Amino acid sequence: MNTQTYKAILYCQGDGAWVAEISAIADCDALMSTRGEVLAELSKVFEMIAQEYREKGLPLPTDATE
């Protein structure tokens, strides 16, 4: 699986920082100064979490985001 299997939520905070999260996966979020940076960081965070799930022999949660 990859981040394209999940819906990402992106928004810009009042201070101009960008937030991205995959709500289906606990702690899969990022905060960066640009939209491009936050998407790249979210991908890295997703890969780290996916690796942890693989090492534990667990499937990643299903995305039910609407």
N, CA, C and O atoms as a CHARMM CRD file, in Angstrom:
* protein
*
  264
    1    1 MET  N      0.83300  -1.18800   0.00000 PROA 1      0.00000
    2    1 MET  CA     0.00000   0.00000   0.00000 PROA 1      0.00000
    3    1 MET  C      0.87200   1.24300   0.00000 PROA 1      0.00000
    4    1 MET  O      2.03100   1.22000   0.41300 PROA 1      0.00000
    5    2 ASN  N      0.28100   2.32200  -0.47400 PROA 2      0.00000
    6    2 ASN  CA     0.98100   3.59700  -0.44400 PROA 2      0.00000
    7    2 ASN  C     -0.00100   4.69500  -0.06900 PROA 2      0.00000
    8    2 ASN  O     -1.18500   4.43200   0.14000 PROA 2      0.00000
    9    3 THR  N      0.48700   5.91700   0.01700 PROA 3      0.00000
   10    3 THR  CA    -0.37300   7.01600   0.43900 PROA 3      0.00000
   11    3 THR  C     -1.52800   7.24300  -0.52200 PROA 3      0.00000
   12    3 THR  O     -2.53700   7.82700  -0.12400 PROA 3      0.00000
   13    4 GLN  N     -1.42200   6.80800  -1.76000 PROA 4      0.00000
   14    4 GLN  CA    -2.50100   7.02300  -2.71900 PROA 4      0.00000
   15    4 GLN  C     -3.68800   6.10400  -2.45000 PROA 4      0.00000
   16    4 GLN  O     -4.76300   6.30500  -3.01600 PROA 4      0.00000
   17    5 THR  N     -3.51200   5.10500  -1.59800 PROA 5      0.00000
   18    5 THR  CA    -4.59000   4.22400  -1.19600 PROA 5      0.00000
   19    5 THR  C     -5.48800   4.92000  -0.17600 PROA 5      0.00000
   20    5 THR  O     -6.61800   4.49100   0.05800 PROA 5      0.00000
   21    6 TYR  N     -4.98600   5.98300   0.42200 PROA 6      0.00000
   22    6 TYR  CA    -5.68300   6.70100   1.48900 PROA 6      0.00000
   23    6 TYR  C     -6.01000   8.12600   1.07700 PROA 6      0.00000
   24    6 TYR  O     -5.34300   8.71100   0.22300 PROA 6      0.00000
   25    7 LYS  N     -7.04800   8.67600   1.69700 PROA 7      0.00000
   26    7 LYS  CA    -7.39400  10.07700   1.49100 PROA 7      0.00000
   27    7 LYS  C     -6.59400  10.91200   2.48500 PROA 7      0.00000
   28    7 LYS  O     -6.59400  10.64100   3.68600 PROA 7      0.00000
   29    8 ALA  N     -5.92400  11.91300   1.97400 PROA 8      0.00000
   30    8 ALA  CA    -5.17600  12.83200   2.83300 PROA 8      0.00000
   31    8 ALA  C     -5.97700  14.11100   2.99200 PROA 8      0.00000
   32    8 ALA  O     -6.60400  14.59000   2.04700 PROA 8      0.00000
   33    9 ILE  N     -5.94900  14.64800   4.18000 PROA 9      0.00000
   34    9 ILE  CA    -6.59400  15.92800   4.47500 PROA 9      0.00000
   35    9 ILE  C     -5.48800  16.96400   4.58400 PROA 9      0.00000
   36    9 ILE  O     -4.54700  16.79900   5.36100 PROA 9      0.00000
   37   10 LEU  N     -5.60500  18.03500   3.80000 PROA 10     0.00000
   38   10 LEU  CA    -4.61300  19.11200   3.81100 PROA 10     0.00000
   39   10 LEU  C     -5.30200  20.42100   4.15300 PROA 10     0.00000
   40   10 LEU  O     -6.41800  20.68900   3.70800 PROA 10     0.00000
   41   11 TYR  N     -4.62200  21.22800   4.94900 PROA 11     0.00000
   42   11 TYR  CA    -5.12600  22.57500   5.19000 PROA 11     0.00000
   43   11 TYR  C     -3.98400  23.48100   5.61800 PROA 11     0.00000
   44   11 TYR  O     -2.95300  23.03600   6.12400 PROA 11     0.00000
   45   12 CYS  N     -4.20600  24.75300   5.39500 PROA 12     0.00000
   46   12 CYS  CA    -3.22300  25.76900   5.75100 PROA 12     0.00000
   47   12 CYS  C     -3.70900  26.45200   7.02400 PROA 12     0.00000
   48   12 CYS  O     -4.84500  26.92000   7.09400 PROA 12     0.00000
   49   13 GLN  N     -2.84200  26.50300   8.02400 PROA 13     0.00000
   50   13 GLN  CA    -3.17600  27.15600   9.28700 PROA 13     0.00000
   51   13 GLN  C     -3.08400  28.67200   9.14400 PROA 13     0.00000
   52   13 GLN  O     -2.54900  29.18000   8.15800 PROA 13     0.00000
   53   14 GLY  N     -3.60100  29.37500  10.11800 PROA 14     0.00000
   54   14 GLY  CA    -3.58200  30.82500  10.11000 PROA 14     0.00000
   55   14 GLY  C     -2.18800  31.42200  10.03900 PROA 14     0.00000
   56   14 GLY  O     -2.01500  32.53300   9.53800 PROA 14     0.00000
   57   15 ASP  N     -1.19100  30.69600  10.53600 PROA 15     0.00000
   58   15 ASP  CA     0.19400  31.19200  10.50900 PROA 15     0.00000
   59   15 ASP  C      0.90200  30.86000   9.20500 PROA 15     0.00000
   60   15 ASP  O      2.08000  31.17600   9.04200 PROA 15     0.00000
   61   16 GLY  N      0.18600  30.21500   8.26200 PROA 16     0.00000
   62   16 GLY  CA     0.76400  29.88400   6.96200 PROA 16     0.00000
   63   16 GLY  C      1.36700  28.49900   6.87800 PROA 16     0.00000
   64   16 GLY  O      1.74900  28.06400   5.79200 PROA 16     0.00000
   65   17 ALA  N      1.46400  27.79400   7.99300 PROA 17     0.00000
   66   17 ALA  CA     1.99900  26.42800   7.98000 PROA 17     0.00000
   67   17 ALA  C      0.95400  25.46900   7.41200 PROA 17     0.00000
   68   17 ALA  O     -0.24700  25.66400   7.59700 PROA 17     0.00000
   69   18 TRP  N      1.42100  24.43900   6.72500 PROA 18     0.00000
   70   18 TRP  CA     0.54200  23.43400   6.13500 PROA 18     0.00000
   71   18 TRP  C      0.50800  22.18600   6.99700 PROA 18     0.00000
   72   18 TRP  O      1.52900  21.75400   7.53300 PROA 18     0.00000
   73   19 VAL  N     -0.68100  21.61300   7.12100 PROA 19     0.00000
   74   19 VAL  CA    -0.90000  20.37400   7.85500 PROA 19     0.00000
   75   19 VAL  C     -1.44900  19.35500   6.86500 PROA 19     0.00000
   76   19 VAL  O     -2.29400  19.68100   6.03100 PROA 19     0.00000
   77   20 ALA  N     -0.96400  18.12200   6.96200 PROA 20     0.00000
   78   20 ALA  CA    -1.49900  17.01800   6.16600 PROA 20     0.00000
   79   20 ALA  C     -1.65400  15.82300   7.08900 PROA 20     0.00000
   80   20 ALA  O     -0.80100  15.56600   7.94000 PROA 20     0.00000
   81   21 GLU  N     -2.73500  15.10300   6.91600 PROA 21     0.00000
   82   21 GLU  CA    -2.94500  13.92800   7.75200 PROA 21     0.00000
   83   21 GLU  C     -3.72000  12.86300   7.00500 PROA 21     0.00000
   84   21 GLU  O     -4.52500  13.15100   6.11900 PROA 21     0.00000
   85   22 ILE  N     -3.45800  11.63800   7.38300 PROA 22     0.00000
   86   22 ILE  CA    -4.24700  10.50200   6.92500 PROA 22     0.00000
   87   22 ILE  C     -4.99600  10.04300   8.16200 PROA 22     0.00000
   88   22 ILE  O     -4.44200   9.34800   9.01300 PROA 22     0.00000
   89   23 SER  N     -6.25600  10.43400   8.25700 PROA 23     0.00000
   90   23 SER  CA    -7.01200  10.21000   9.48800 PROA 23     0.00000
   91   23 SER  C     -7.25800   8.73700   9.78700 PROA 23     0.00000
   92   23 SER  O     -7.52500   8.38200  10.93500 PROA 23     0.00000
   93   24 ALA  N     -7.17300   7.88400   8.79300 PROA 24     0.00000
   94   24 ALA  CA    -7.39800   6.45100   9.00100 PROA 24     0.00000
   95   24 ALA  C     -6.26900   5.79300   9.78800 PROA 24     0.00000
   96   24 ALA  O     -6.44100   4.70000  10.32800 PROA 24     0.00000
   97   25 ILE  N     -5.12000   6.45300   9.85500 PROA 25     0.00000
   98   25 ILE  CA    -3.94800   5.87300  10.51500 PROA 25     0.00000
   99   25 ILE  C     -3.51100   6.80500  11.64000 PROA 25     0.00000
  100   25 ILE  O     -3.15000   7.95600  11.39500 PROA 25     0.00000
  101   26 ALA  N     -3.54400   6.30900  12.85900 PROA 26     0.00000
  102   26 ALA  CA    -3.16800   7.11500  14.01400 PROA 26     0.00000
  103   26 ALA  C     -1.75600   7.67700  13.85900 PROA 26     0.00000
  104   26 ALA  O     -0.83400   6.97000  13.45200 PROA 26     0.00000
  105   27 ASP  N     -1.60600   8.94400  14.18500 PROA 27     0.00000
  106   27 ASP  CA    -0.31800   9.63600  14.16900 PROA 27     0.00000
  107   27 ASP  C      0.30100   9.79200  12.78100 PROA 27     0.00000
  108   27 ASP  O      1.49000  10.09200  12.66900 PROA 27     0.00000
  109   28 CYS  N     -0.47700   9.59600  11.73400 PROA 28     0.00000
  110   28 CYS  CA     0.04600   9.78500  10.38100 PROA 28     0.00000
  111   28 CYS  C     -0.28400  11.20800   9.94300 PROA 28     0.00000
  112   28 CYS  O     -1.27300  11.46300   9.25700 PROA 28     0.00000
  113   29 ASP  N      0.59000  12.12600  10.36800 PROA 29     0.00000
  114   29 ASP  CA     0.37300  13.53100  10.05100 PROA 29     0.00000
  115   29 ASP  C      1.70600  14.25200   9.93000 PROA 29     0.00000
  116   29 ASP  O      2.75000  13.74200  10.33700 PROA 29     0.00000
  117   30 ALA  N      1.64700  15.44600   9.36200 PROA 30     0.00000
  118   30 ALA  CA     2.85500  16.23800   9.16600 PROA 30     0.00000
  119   30 ALA  C      2.50100  17.72000   9.21400 PROA 30     0.00000
  120   30 ALA  O      1.36900  18.11300   8.93400 PROA 30     0.00000
  121   31 LEU  N      3.48200  18.52600   9.57000 PROA 31     0.00000
  122   31 LEU  CA     3.35300  19.97800   9.62000 PROA 31     0.00000
  123   31 LEU  C      4.60900  20.56200   8.99400 PROA 31     0.00000
  124   31 LEU  O      5.71700  20.31700   9.47000 PROA 31     0.00000
  125   32 MET  N      4.43700  21.33200   7.92700 PROA 32     0.00000
  126   32 MET  CA     5.57900  21.93400   7.22600 PROA 32     0.00000
  127   32 MET  C      5.18400  23.31700   6.72400 PROA 32     0.00000
  128   32 MET  O      4.02400  23.71500   6.82900 PROA 32     0.00000
  129   33 SER  N      6.14300  24.03800   6.18300 PROA 33     0.00000
  130   33 SER  CA     5.87700  25.42600   5.77500 PROA 33     0.00000
  131   33 SER  C      5.25100  25.57000   4.38200 PROA 33     0.00000
  132   33 SER  O      4.68500  26.61900   4.07700 PROA 33     0.00000
  133   34 THR  N      5.34100  24.54200   3.53400 PROA 34     0.00000
  134   34 THR  CA     4.72000  24.62600   2.21200 PROA 34     0.00000
  135   34 THR  C      3.90600  23.37200   1.93000 PROA 34     0.00000
  136   34 THR  O      4.09300  22.32800   2.55400 PROA 34     0.00000
  137   35 ARG  N      2.99500  23.50800   0.96500 PROA 35     0.00000
  138   35 ARG  CA     2.14600  22.37500   0.57800 PROA 35     0.00000
  139   35 ARG  C      3.00700  21.20500   0.06600 PROA 35     0.00000
  140   35 ARG  O      2.78200  20.05400   0.44100 PROA 35     0.00000
  141   36 GLY  N      3.96800  21.50500  -0.77200 PROA 36     0.00000
  142   36 GLY  CA     4.83200  20.45800  -1.31500 PROA 36     0.00000
  143   36 GLY  C      5.63000  19.75100  -0.23600 PROA 36     0.00000
  144   36 GLY  O      5.76400  18.52800  -0.25200 PROA 36     0.00000
  145   37 GLU  N      6.15900  20.52400   0.70000 PROA 37     0.00000
  146   37 GLU  CA     6.94800  19.93800   1.78900 PROA 37     0.00000
  147   37 GLU  C      6.09100  19.04700   2.67700 PROA 37     0.00000
  148   37 GLU  O      6.52800  17.97500   3.09300 PROA 37     0.00000
  149   38 VAL  N      4.86400  19.49300   2.96800 PROA 38     0.00000
  150   38 VAL  CA     4.02400  18.70000   3.85900 PROA 38     0.00000
  151   38 VAL  C      3.60200  17.39200   3.20300 PROA 38     0.00000
  152   38 VAL  O      3.51100  16.36900   3.88100 PROA 38     0.00000
  153   39 LEU  N      3.34300  17.40500   1.90100 PROA 39     0.00000
  154   39 LEU  CA     2.99700  16.15600   1.21200 PROA 39     0.00000
  155   39 LEU  C      4.17500  15.18800   1.18400 PROA 39     0.00000
  156   39 LEU  O      3.99400  13.98400   1.36200 PROA 39     0.00000
  157   40 ALA  N      5.37900  15.70800   0.96000 PROA 40     0.00000
  158   40 ALA  CA     6.57700  14.85800   0.96700 PROA 40     0.00000
  159   40 ALA  C      6.80900  14.26900   2.35600 PROA 40     0.00000
  160   40 ALA  O      7.14300  13.09200   2.48900 PROA 40     0.00000
  161   41 GLU  N      6.63000  15.09200   3.38700 PROA 41     0.00000
  162   41 GLU  CA     6.82500  14.61000   4.75700 PROA 41     0.00000
  163   41 GLU  C      5.76700  13.58700   5.13700 PROA 41     0.00000
  164   41 GLU  O      6.07100  12.59800   5.80400 PROA 41     0.00000
  165   42 LEU  N      4.52300  13.81400   4.71600 PROA 42     0.00000
  166   42 LEU  CA     3.46100  12.85200   5.00100 PROA 42     0.00000
  167   42 LEU  C      3.78200  11.49900   4.38100 PROA 42     0.00000
  168   42 LEU  O      3.52300  10.46100   4.99000 PROA 42     0.00000
  169   43 SER  N      4.33300  11.50200   3.19700 PROA 43     0.00000
  170   43 SER  CA     4.72400  10.25400   2.54400 PROA 43     0.00000
  171   43 SER  C      5.78500   9.52100   3.36000 PROA 43     0.00000
  172   43 SER  O      5.71900   8.30000   3.50700 PROA 43     0.00000
  173   44 LYS  N      6.75600  10.25300   3.88800 PROA 44     0.00000
  174   44 LYS  CA     7.81000   9.64800   4.72600 PROA 44     0.00000
  175   44 LYS  C      7.21800   9.07000   6.01000 PROA 44     0.00000
  176   44 LYS  O      7.55800   7.95900   6.41400 PROA 44     0.00000
  177   45 VAL  N      6.32900   9.83800   6.64600 PROA 45     0.00000
  178   45 VAL  CA     5.69500   9.37000   7.88500 PROA 45     0.00000
  179   45 VAL  C      4.88300   8.11000   7.60300 PROA 45     0.00000
  180   45 VAL  O      4.93900   7.14600   8.36700 PROA 45     0.00000
  181   46 PHE  N      4.13000   8.12100   6.50400 PROA 46     0.00000
  182   46 PHE  CA     3.34400   6.94600   6.12600 PROA 46     0.00000
  183   46 PHE  C      4.24500   5.72400   5.96100 PROA 46     0.00000
  184   46 PHE  O      3.91400   4.64300   6.44900 PROA 46     0.00000
  185   47 GLU  N      5.36700   5.88000   5.28800 PROA 47     0.00000
  186   47 GLU  CA     6.27100   4.74500   5.06900 PROA 47     0.00000
  187   47 GLU  C      6.83200   4.20800   6.37700 PROA 47     0.00000
  188   47 GLU  O      6.96800   2.99500   6.53700 PROA 47     0.00000
  189   48 MET  N      7.16000   5.09400   7.31300 PROA 48     0.00000
  190   48 MET  CA     7.66300   4.64200   8.61800 PROA 48     0.00000
  191   48 MET  C      6.59700   3.85000   9.36700 PROA 48     0.00000
  192   48 MET  O      6.88000   2.80500   9.95400 PROA 48     0.00000
  193   49 ILE  N      5.37100   4.35900   9.33900 PROA 49     0.00000
  194   49 ILE  CA     4.28200   3.66300  10.02600 PROA 49     0.00000
  195   49 ILE  C      3.98100   2.33400   9.32800 PROA 49     0.00000
  196   49 ILE  O      3.77900   1.32000   9.99700 PROA 49     0.00000
  197   50 ALA  N      3.94800   2.32700   8.00600 PROA 50     0.00000
  198   50 ALA  CA     3.69700   1.08700   7.25900 PROA 50     0.00000
  199   50 ALA  C      4.75700   0.03800   7.57200 PROA 50     0.00000
  200   50 ALA  O      4.44100  -1.14500   7.69200 PROA 50     0.00000
  201   51 GLN  N      6.01100   0.46200   7.70400 PROA 51     0.00000
  202   51 GLN  CA     7.09700  -0.45300   8.05300 PROA 51     0.00000
  203   51 GLN  C      6.86600  -1.06200   9.43900 PROA 51     0.00000
  204   51 GLN  O      7.08500  -2.25700   9.63800 PROA 51     0.00000
  205   52 GLU  N      6.43300  -0.25300  10.37900 PROA 52     0.00000
  206   52 GLU  CA     6.14000  -0.76300  11.72900 PROA 52     0.00000
  207   52 GLU  C      5.03400  -1.81200  11.68000 PROA 52     0.00000
  208   52 GLU  O      5.12800  -2.85100  12.33300 PROA 52     0.00000
  209   53 TYR  N      3.99100  -1.53900  10.90700 PROA 53     0.00000
  210   53 TYR  CA     2.90700  -2.51400  10.76600 PROA 53     0.00000
  211   53 TYR  C      3.42800  -3.81100  10.14900 PROA 53     0.00000
  212   53 TYR  O      3.08100  -4.90100  10.60400 PROA 53     0.00000
  213   54 ARG  N      4.26400  -3.69200   9.10700 PROA 54     0.00000
  214   54 ARG  CA     4.82400  -4.89600   8.46000 PROA 54     0.00000
  215   54 ARG  C      5.65800  -5.70500   9.44900 PROA 54     0.00000
  216   54 ARG  O      5.54300  -6.92900   9.50700 PROA 54     0.00000
  217   55 GLU  N      6.49300  -5.02300  10.22200 PROA 55     0.00000
  218   55 GLU  CA     7.34500  -5.71600  11.19500 PROA 55     0.00000
  219   55 GLU  C      6.52300  -6.45200  12.24500 PROA 55     0.00000
  220   55 GLU  O      6.95200  -7.48900  12.75200 PROA 55     0.00000
  221   56 LYS  N      5.36000  -5.93300  12.57400 PROA 56     0.00000
  222   56 LYS  CA     4.48600  -6.56700  13.55700 PROA 56     0.00000
  223   56 LYS  C      3.53100  -7.56900  12.92100 PROA 56     0.00000
  224   56 LYS  O      2.77500  -8.24100  13.62200 PROA 56     0.00000
  225   57 GLY  N      3.56300  -7.67200  11.59000 PROA 57     0.00000
  226   57 GLY  CA     2.69000  -8.59900  10.88200 PROA 57     0.00000
  227   57 GLY  C      1.22900  -8.16800  10.88400 PROA 57     0.00000
  228   57 GLY  O      0.32700  -9.00100  10.79500 PROA 57     0.00000
  229   58 LEU  N      1.00200  -6.86100  10.98600 PROA 58     0.00000
  230   58 LEU  CA    -0.35300  -6.33300  11.03300 PROA 58     0.00000
  231   58 LEU  C     -0.71700  -5.63500   9.72600 PROA 58     0.00000
  232   58 LEU  O      0.14400  -5.03700   9.07900 PROA 58     0.00000
  233   59 PRO  N     -1.98300  -5.70800   9.33600 PROA 59     0.00000
  234   59 PRO  CA    -2.42000  -4.95700   8.15500 PROA 59     0.00000
  235   59 PRO  C     -2.64900  -3.49000   8.53300 PROA 59     0.00000
  236   59 PRO  O     -3.01000  -3.18300   9.66900 PROA 59     0.00000
  237   60 LEU  N     -2.44000  -2.61000   7.59300 PROA 60     0.00000
  238   60 LEU  CA    -2.74900  -1.19900   7.81900 PROA 60     0.00000
  239   60 LEU  C     -4.26300  -1.04200   7.91100 PROA 60     0.00000
  240   60 LEU  O     -5.00200  -1.79800   7.27900 PROA 60     0.00000
  241   61 PRO  N     -4.73500  -0.06700   8.69200 PROA 61     0.00000
  242   61 PRO  CA    -6.17900   0.15300   8.78500 PROA 61     0.00000
  243   61 PRO  C     -6.77900   0.50300   7.41500 PROA 61     0.00000
  244   61 PRO  O     -6.10600   1.05900   6.54700 PROA 61     0.00000
  245   62 THR  N     -8.03400   0.16900   7.25200 PROA 62     0.00000
  246   62 THR  CA    -8.78000   0.52000   6.04100 PROA 62     0.00000
  247   62 THR  C     -9.21900   1.96500   6.13200 PROA 62     0.00000
  248   62 THR  O     -9.60600   2.43300   7.20300 PROA 62     0.00000
  249   63 ASP  N     -9.16200   2.67000   5.02400 PROA 63     0.00000
  250   63 ASP  CA    -9.58700   4.07300   5.00800 PROA 63     0.00000
  251   63 ASP  C    -11.08800   4.15500   4.78200 PROA 63     0.00000
  252   63 ASP  O    -11.59300   3.71200   3.75100 PROA 63     0.00000
  253   64 ALA  N    -11.79500   4.72000   5.74500 PROA 64     0.00000
  254   64 ALA  CA   -13.23500   4.90500   5.62700 PROA 64     0.00000
  255   64 ALA  C    -13.57800   6.39600   5.56300 PROA 64     0.00000
  256   64 ALA  O    -14.71600   6.79100   5.81700 PROA 64     0.00000
  257   65 THR  N    -12.58600   7.21300   5.22300 PROA 65     0.00000
  258   65 THR  CA   -12.78800   8.65700   5.13900 PROA 65     0.00000
  259   65 THR  C    -13.74600   8.97200   3.99100 PROA 65     0.00000
  260   65 THR  O    -13.60200   8.44400   2.88900 PROA 65     0.00000
  261   66 GLU  N    -14.70700   9.82200   4.25600 PROA 66     0.00000
  262   66 GLU  CA   -15.66800  10.22800   3.22300 PROA 66     0.00000
  263   66 GLU  C    -15.47200  11.68000   2.88200 PROA 66     0.00000
  264   66 GLU  O    -16.18400  12.21600   2.03200 PROA 66     0.00000
